[in-house]
Amino acid sequence: MNILAIETSCDETSAAIVRDGRHVLASVIASQIEIHQKFGGVVPEVASRQHILLIAPVLQQALDEAALGWEHIDAVAVTNGPGLAGALLVGVNAGKAIAFARQKPLVGVNHLESHIYANWLIPPALEKKEAPDAPQFPLITLIVSGGHTEIVLMRGHGDYQLLGKTQDDAAGEAYDKVARVIGLGYPGGPLLEKAAAGGDPARFPFARAWLKGTYDFSFSGLKTAVLRKVGEYQAPLPKPAPFSGSVPAEARPKAVPVRLGQVDLPVADIAASFQQAVVEVLATKTVRAAEEYEARQILIAGGVAANKALRAALAAQAAPLNLSVSYPPQVFCTDNAAMVGAAAYFKLQSGSDVPVDYSLDIRPNWELVH
């Protein structure tokens, strides 16, 4: 089964063709990072307009890469939530138009679910080698991205149980905010990880919010701790000289607020210490959940799955329990359409209710598990 998949939930316009839920025949990702960098983050309206400009050429490029015609497409899949409403509308409307015109099944896919199914994908580079086995149930999935941090128990395809989630900031969001505070820019996650590689993770012992007795997370306090630490390295610049002219007091210029200057901010050490605090909590709670629920495997899903420190921490803690830790190939960690095609395939195979009347609508706040 060849599935044409579309992903436009945020700032990547992506189309892919996936065969039988695992084999990536084509994957095209048009990123908007350079456009949004000057704003320090994603601007929803700008993202939506870019999707409109890019969706048609990206779809055509996917067909060309796979060397397939429309007649070879068996179903259409599209992310319809969660995400930015305007961005989702572009992809959903494109998917509905194609499915209707070709009279093909239309599958709406939850964005978080698709991140999980990125772990089933076999990139083209491995097709001619020994392909990795599919993940084994029951398994624990740690979903870590800019908007979500959740631990989910998965007993089978489409069978999810939420064990814990963040009570405030998502891990990826905390990475982005801290990166901005220490002057690294956007996108914060990769830049902070790079800075942390040259730092001392033990220099600043930031407190961990363990939320004992739960599998929940909290990163807002850690973010505040970093902000306060940065404040310790700020020093006021000299105040301007007092005005001594003969101009009446009411006409004199008002006092200029004192500006803050940076004094030798240890960016690498702060980044490393912050990252250590995040990954320690993520890894510890995930492995504990895997042990309690007798999981056969641990999966990492979402953009932060690309973080090498998180992968290493999970592997180290899971090793004594003989638990394997899996994560998608680097290119499939961030938003992409191939993972949408994988999720849609297993949704169709499991007999899930799939709309055929093309009434699919966006669900910007769609939760994977309630």
C-alpha positions as CSV (number, residue, x, y, z in Angstrom):
1,M,0.0,0.0,0.0
2,N,1.4,3.4,-1.0
3,I,0.2,6.3,1.1
4,L,0.7,9.9,0.2
5,A,1.2,11.8,3.4
6,I,1.1,15.6,4.2
7,E,2.4,17.4,7.2
8,T,1.8,21.2,7.8
9,S,1.2,21.4,11.6
10,C,3.8,24.1,12.3
11,D,6.6,25.5,10.1
12,E,7.6,22.6,7.9
13,T,5.8,21.9,4.7
14,S,6.3,18.2,4.0
15,A,5.0,15.5,1.7
16,A,6.1,11.8,1.6
17,I,5.1,8.5,0.1
18,V,5.4,5.5,2.4
19,R,4.9,1.9,1.4
20,D,3.4,-0.6,3.9
21,G,4.0,1.7,6.8
22,R,7.8,1.4,6.9
23,H,9.4,1.9,3.6
24,V,10.0,5.6,2.6
25,L,9.8,6.0,-1.1
26,A,10.0,9.8,-1.0
27,S,10.3,12.4,1.7
28,V,10.4,16.1,1.0
29,I,10.7,18.7,3.8
30,A,10.6,22.4,3.1
31,S,11.7,24.2,6.3
32,Q,10.9,27.8,7.3
33,I,13.6,28.2,9.9
34,E,15.4,31.0,8.1
35,I,12.2,32.9,7.7
36,H,11.2,32.7,11.4
37,Q,14.7,33.2,12.8
38,K,14.5,37.0,12.6
39,F,11.4,36.9,14.8
40,G,12.9,34.6,17.4
41,G,10.1,32.0,16.9
42,V,7.4,30.8,14.6
43,V,4.9,33.4,13.5
44,P,1.6,31.5,12.7
45,E,0.4,33.8,10.0
46,V,3.7,33.8,8.2
47,A,3.9,30.0,8.5
48,S,0.4,29.6,7.0
49,R,1.3,31.8,4.0
50,Q,4.4,29.8,3.3
51,H,2.5,26.6,3.4
52,I,0.2,27.9,0.7
53,L,3.2,28.8,-1.5
54,L,5.0,25.5,-0.9
55,I,2.4,22.7,-0.7
56,A,1.9,22.1,-4.5
57,P,5.6,22.0,-5.5
58,V,6.4,19.9,-2.4
59,L,3.7,17.3,-3.3
60,Q,4.9,17.2,-6.9
61,Q,8.5,16.7,-5.8
62,A,7.5,13.7,-3.6
63,L,5.8,12.0,-6.6
64,D,8.9,12.7,-8.7
65,E,11.3,11.3,-6.1
66,A,9.2,8.1,-5.8
67,A,8.8,7.9,-9.6
68,L,5.1,7.3,-9.1
69,G,2.0,8.7,-10.7
70,W,-1.3,9.5,-9.0
71,E,-2.6,6.1,-10.1
72,H,-0.1,4.4,-7.8
73,I,-1.4,6.2,-4.6
74,D,-3.7,4.0,-2.5
75,A,-4.6,6.4,0.2
76,V,-4.0,10.0,1.4
77,A,-3.0,10.8,5.0
78,V,-2.7,14.3,6.6
79,T,-2.0,15.7,10.0
80,N,-5.2,17.4,11.2
81,G,-4.0,18.2,14.8
82,P,-2.7,19.3,17.1
83,G,-0.9,22.3,15.7
84,L,-1.4,25.9,14.4
85,A,-4.9,26.2,13.0
86,G,-3.9,28.2,9.9
87,A,-1.1,25.8,9.1
88,L,-3.2,22.7,9.6
89,L,-5.9,24.1,7.3
90,V,-3.5,24.2,4.3
91,G,-2.5,20.6,4.6
92,V,-5.9,19.3,5.4
93,N,-7.5,21.1,2.5
94,A,-4.8,19.8,0.1
95,G,-5.3,16.3,1.4
96,K,-9.1,16.5,1.1
97,A,-8.9,17.8,-2.5
98,I,-6.5,15.1,-3.6
99,A,-8.5,12.3,-1.9
100,F,-11.8,13.6,-3.4
101,A,-10.4,14.0,-6.9
102,R,-8.8,10.6,-6.9
103,Q,-11.6,8.9,-4.8
104,K,-9.0,7.5,-2.3
105,P,-9.4,6.9,1.4
106,L,-8.5,10.0,3.6
107,V,-6.9,9.4,6.9
108,G,-6.6,12.1,9.5
109,V,-3.6,11.6,11.8
110,N,-2.8,12.9,15.3
111,H,0.6,14.7,15.1
112,L,1.8,13.1,18.4
113,E,0.8,9.7,17.2
114,S,2.8,10.2,14.0
115,H,5.9,11.1,15.9
116,I,5.6,7.7,17.7
117,Y,5.4,6.0,14.3
118,A,8.5,7.6,13.1
119,N,10.1,4.7,14.9
120,W,8.7,2.3,12.4
121,L,10.3,4.0,9.4
122,I,13.1,2.5,7.4
123,P,15.1,5.2,5.6
124,P,16.1,4.6,2.0
125,A,19.8,4.2,3.0
126,L,18.9,1.1,5.0
127,E,16.6,-0.5,2.5
128,K,19.4,-2.7,0.9
129,K,20.9,-3.6,4.3
130,E,19.4,-5.6,7.1
131,A,16.4,-3.5,8.1
132,P,15.8,-3.0,11.8
133,D,12.9,-4.9,13.4
134,A,9.7,-3.2,14.1
135,P,9.2,-2.0,17.8
136,Q,7.8,-4.7,20.1
137,F,4.7,-4.3,22.3
138,P,4.1,-3.5,25.1
139,L,6.4,-0.5,25.0
140,I,6.8,2.9,26.7
141,T,7.1,6.0,24.5
142,L,8.6,9.3,25.7
143,I,7.1,12.0,23.6
144,V,9.3,15.1,23.8
145,S,8.8,18.2,21.6
146,G,8.4,21.9,21.7
147,G,4.7,21.6,22.7
148,H,4.5,18.2,24.4
149,T,6.2,16.1,27.0
150,E,4.4,12.8,27.8
151,I,5.0,9.2,28.9
152,V,2.7,6.9,27.1
153,L,2.2,3.1,27.5
154,M,1.4,1.5,24.1
155,R,0.1,-2.1,24.2
156,G,-0.6,-2.3,20.5
157,H,-1.3,-0.2,17.4
158,G,-3.7,2.6,18.4
159,D,-3.8,1.4,22.1
160,Y,-2.5,4.3,24.3
161,Q,-2.5,4.9,28.0
162,L,-1.2,8.3,29.2
163,L,1.0,7.8,32.3
164,G,2.3,11.3,32.8
165,K,2.7,14.7,31.1
166,T,4.2,18.1,31.8
167,Q,2.3,20.3,34.1
168,D,3.6,23.5,32.6
169,D,6.4,23.9,29.9
170,A,7.2,21.1,27.5
171,A,10.9,20.1,27.5
172,G,11.4,21.5,24.0
173,E,9.8,24.8,25.0
174,A,12.1,25.0,28.0
175,Y,15.1,24.4,25.7
176,D,14.0,27.2,23.4
177,K,13.3,29.7,26.2
178,V,16.6,29.0,28.0
179,A,18.5,29.3,24.8
180,R,17.0,32.7,24.3
181,V,17.9,33.8,27.8
182,I,21.5,32.9,27.4
183,G,21.7,34.5,23.9
184,L,21.9,31.5,21.6
185,G,19.0,32.4,19.3
186,Y,16.5,30.3,17.4
187,P,15.9,27.4,17.0
188,G,17.0,27.0,20.6
189,G,17.1,23.2,21.1
190,P,19.9,22.3,18.6
191,L,21.9,25.4,19.5
192,L,21.7,24.7,23.3
193,E,22.7,21.1,22.8
194,K,25.7,22.2,20.8
195,A,26.7,24.8,23.4
196,A,26.2,22.2,26.2
197,A,28.7,19.8,24.5
198,G,31.5,22.1,25.6
199,G,30.3,22.8,29.1
200,D,30.5,21.4,32.6
201,P,27.1,19.9,33.6
202,A,28.1,19.8,37.3
203,R,28.9,23.5,37.6
204,F,25.4,24.6,38.4
205,P,23.3,22.1,40.4
206,F,19.9,23.2,39.2
207,A,17.1,21.6,41.3
208,R,15.0,18.9,39.7
209,A,11.2,18.9,40.0
210,W,10.6,15.2,40.6
211,L,6.8,15.4,41.4
212,K,7.2,12.2,43.5
213,G,4.5,9.5,43.1
214,T,3.7,10.6,39.5
215,Y,5.1,10.3,36.0
216,D,4.4,14.0,35.4
217,F,7.0,16.7,34.7
218,S,7.5,20.3,35.4
219,F,10.2,22.5,33.8
220,S,9.0,26.1,34.6
221,G,11.0,26.2,37.9
222,L,14.1,25.0,36.2
223,K,13.7,27.7,33.5
224,T,13.3,30.3,36.3
225,A,16.4,29.0,38.1
226,V,18.4,29.5,34.9
227,L,17.0,33.1,34.5
228,R,18.1,33.9,38.0
229,K,21.6,32.4,37.5
230,V,22.0,34.6,34.4
231,G,20.9,37.6,36.4
232,E,23.8,37.0,38.8
233,Y,26.2,37.7,35.9
234,Q,24.5,41.0,34.9
235,A,26.0,44.3,36.0
236,P,24.6,47.8,35.6
237,L,26.4,50.1,33.2
238,P,27.6,53.5,34.5
239,K,24.8,56.0,35.1
240,P,24.7,59.0,32.8
241,A,26.3,62.2,34.3
242,P,23.7,64.4,36.0
243,F,22.3,67.3,34.0
244,S,23.8,70.6,35.2
245,G,22.5,73.2,32.7
246,S,20.2,76.1,33.4
247,V,17.1,74.6,31.8
248,P,14.1,74.6,34.2
249,A,13.6,71.3,36.0
250,E,10.3,70.5,34.3
251,A,12.0,70.8,30.9
252,R,14.9,68.6,31.7
253,P,15.1,65.1,30.1
254,K,13.8,62.3,32.3
255,A,16.2,59.9,33.8
256,V,17.2,57.0,31.5
257,P,16.6,53.6,33.0
258,V,19.8,51.8,34.0
259,R,20.7,49.2,31.3
260,L,22.2,45.8,32.1
261,G,25.4,44.6,30.7
262,Q,26.7,41.0,30.5
263,V,29.7,40.0,32.6
264,D,31.5,36.8,31.4
265,L,28.3,34.7,31.2
266,P,29.4,31.0,31.2
267,V,27.0,30.0,28.4
268,A,28.4,26.5,27.9
269,D,28.3,25.6,31.6
270,I,24.8,26.9,32.0
271,A,23.6,25.1,28.9
272,A,25.2,21.8,30.1
273,S,23.8,22.1,33.6
274,F,20.3,22.9,32.3
275,Q,20.4,20.0,29.9
276,Q,21.6,17.6,32.5
277,A,18.7,18.6,34.8
278,V,16.2,18.0,32.0
279,V,17.5,14.7,30.7
280,E,18.0,13.2,34.1
281,V,14.3,13.6,35.0
282,L,13.1,12.5,31.6
283,A,15.2,9.4,31.6
284,T,14.6,8.4,35.2
285,K,10.8,8.6,35.0
286,T,10.7,6.9,31.6
287,V,12.8,3.9,32.7
288,R,10.8,3.7,35.9
289,A,7.6,3.5,33.9
290,A,9.0,0.9,31.6
291,E,10.0,-1.2,34.6
292,E,6.6,-0.9,36.4
293,Y,4.6,-1.7,33.3
294,E,7.0,-4.5,32.1
295,A,7.6,-2.9,28.7
296,R,9.8,-4.7,26.2
297,Q,11.2,-1.6,24.7
298,I,11.4,2.2,25.1
299,L,10.8,4.6,22.2
300,I,11.7,8.3,22.0
301,A,9.5,10.4,19.8
302,G,9.3,14.1,18.9
303,G,11.9,16.8,18.0
304,V,13.9,16.4,21.2
305,A,14.4,12.7,20.3
306,A,17.3,14.0,18.3
307,N,19.1,15.1,21.5
308,K,22.2,13.0,22.0
309,A,22.3,13.6,25.8
310,L,18.8,12.4,26.2
311,R,19.5,9.2,24.1
312,A,22.6,8.5,26.2
313,A,20.9,9.0,29.5
314,L,18.0,6.7,28.6
315,A,20.4,4.0,27.3
316,A,22.5,4.2,30.5
317,Q,19.5,3.8,32.8
318,A,17.8,1.2,30.7
319,A,20.8,-1.0,30.3
320,P,20.7,-2.7,33.7
321,L,17.1,-3.7,33.0
322,N,18.1,-5.2,29.6
323,L,15.7,-2.7,27.9
324,S,16.5,-1.4,24.5
325,V,16.0,2.3,23.6
326,S,15.0,3.2,20.1
327,Y,14.6,6.5,18.3
328,P,13.9,7.5,14.7
329,P,16.7,8.4,12.2
330,Q,17.7,12.0,12.7
331,V,15.8,13.3,9.7
332,F,12.5,11.8,11.0
333,C,12.8,13.2,14.5
334,T,11.5,16.6,13.6
335,D,8.3,17.2,11.8
336,N,8.0,15.3,8.5
337,A,5.3,13.6,6.4
338,A,6.8,10.2,6.3
339,M,5.8,9.6,10.0
340,V,2.3,10.6,9.1
341,G,2.2,8.0,6.3
342,A,3.5,5.3,8.7
343,A,0.8,6.1,11.4
344,A,-1.9,6.1,8.7
345,Y,-1.0,2.7,7.4
346,F,-1.2,1.0,10.8
347,K,-4.5,2.9,11.4
348,L,-5.9,1.4,8.2
349,Q,-4.6,-2.0,9.0
350,S,-6.1,-2.0,12.5
351,G,-9.5,-1.4,11.1
352,S,-9.9,2.0,12.7
353,D,-12.8,4.1,11.6
354,V,-11.5,6.1,8.6
355,P,-13.8,8.8,7.0
356,V,-14.6,8.3,3.4
357,D,-16.9,11.3,3.0
358,Y,-14.0,13.8,3.1
359,S,-15.5,15.7,6.0
360,L,-12.2,15.8,7.9
361,D,-11.6,19.0,9.9
362,I,-8.7,20.4,11.8
363,R,-8.3,19.8,15.6
364,P,-5.7,22.3,16.8
365,N,-5.9,21.1,20.4
366,W,-6.3,17.4,19.8
367,E,-4.8,15.3,22.6
368,L,-3.5,11.8,21.8
369,V,-4.9,10.4,25.1
370,H,-7.5,12.2,27.3
